[in-house]
Amino acid sequence: MNSLSKSKTAVVYGGSFNPPHFGHIAILSYAFDFFDADFYIVPTRMPPHKKVHVSFEERFRWASKVFSSFEKDNLFVTDMENHIEGMNYAIKNVDYFIQYYEEVILLVGEDALGNIESWYEYEKLLSLAKLAVYPRTRDGSLYKRGKSVLGQLYSRVVELNFPLFEVSSSDIRERIREGKSVVGLLPECIRKDVEMVYSVTRFFEGGKEH
């Protein structure tokens, strides 16, 4: 933990980053302008909602390369989930960060909010942290679904009026599997490595990674 920080808020941006791409970079750029906080990129080791067949070490290395380009003193890429036993639930990360910060905010996509009832101990999580949610649909339908599920707890949700970035990690994996170009979708510093990983090893069933 950054013991020299003077910030009272931690924004935690977790995900498989499988691979990280320009959408992730753009979202983080907008978040820098929106929040006065320390920012933590947290690649997940064992996400509860999907299988990830690329090693944590590989994905952490990609994330470190990509996000280091920001050159910001308040941005940290952490391997903390690699040191947590068992399934990597978001509540475990919140329990950790809340020891060091007055406010913890999880930066997530609208799709995650739309599936909030499947999150482990989501009510406890929202009592400790806020969700800052960026759009993933054009009609905002998943915001509406999250609101209907959470009721009064929706006061713990911050709707971010960010642009909609339609590039996704699954699309990049699919394009590589099909032999299509991914130039312009992810940074050049990792592109060739990502192409090699996904073209040499077949991690796909029916065109999608599970």
Order of alpha helices (4+ residues) and beta strands (2+ residues): beta-alpha-beta-alpha-beta-alpha-beta-alpha-alpha-beta-alpha-beta-alpha-alpha
